[in-house]
């Protein structure tokens, strides 16, 4: 955890959020400015600034997040594949559109037309 990181504070409960999921490694919560009918973020509790900072030892954590995303998307209202679905977006660095420097995955789904990003 980094003391001045917004997402670290959310994961530890210092800042309230609408929680979707939590375990010892991962925290998921609804986006406060959703772009889609289903829009939540999945973050590792471990403070990793971005995708550019991943190391081989992070592979199990990333695998956990990627296998969790479809389950949570359905739980939160995305319709099943193939007619339904969801999008996973991760911004990296300033030019990649990253605003909060704690690795996070936006999971977005639901009926369109939310074509954005």
JOCOR-V102762 format. One record per backbone hydrogen bond with DSSP energy under -1.0 kcal/mol. CO is the residue of the C=O (numbers start at 1). NH is the residue of the N-H. E is the energy in kcal/mol with one decimal. If there is no record, write none. Layout:
co->{CO	CO}
nh->{NH	NH}
e->{E	E}
This chain:
co->{2	5	6	7	8	9	9	10	17	18	21	25	26	27	28	28	29	38	39	40	41	42	43	48	50	51	55	56	58	59	60	61	62	63	64	65	68	69	70	71	72	73	74	79	80	87	89	93	94	100	105	106	107	108	109}
nh->{5	9	10	11	12	14	15	13	19	30	28	45	23	43	20	21	41	109	31	107	29	105	27	103	53	54	58	59	62	63	64	65	66	67	68	69	72	73	74	75	76	78	77	85	84	108	106	98	97	102	42	89	40	87	38}
e->{-1.8	-2.1	-2.0	-2.5	-1.5	-1.8	-1.4	-1.2	-1.1	-2.3	-2.8	-3.1	-2.2	-3.1	-3.1	-1.6	-3.4	-2.3	-2.1	-3.2	-2.1	-2.2	-2.6	-4.1	-1.6	-1.6	-2.3	-1.6	-2.4	-2.6	-2.2	-2.2	-2.5	-2.0	-1.6	-2.0	-2.4	-2.6	-2.0	-2.2	-2.2	-2.8	-1.2	-1.5	-2.9	-2.8	-3.0	-2.6	-1.5	-1.9	-2.1	-2.3	-2.1	-3.2	-2.5}
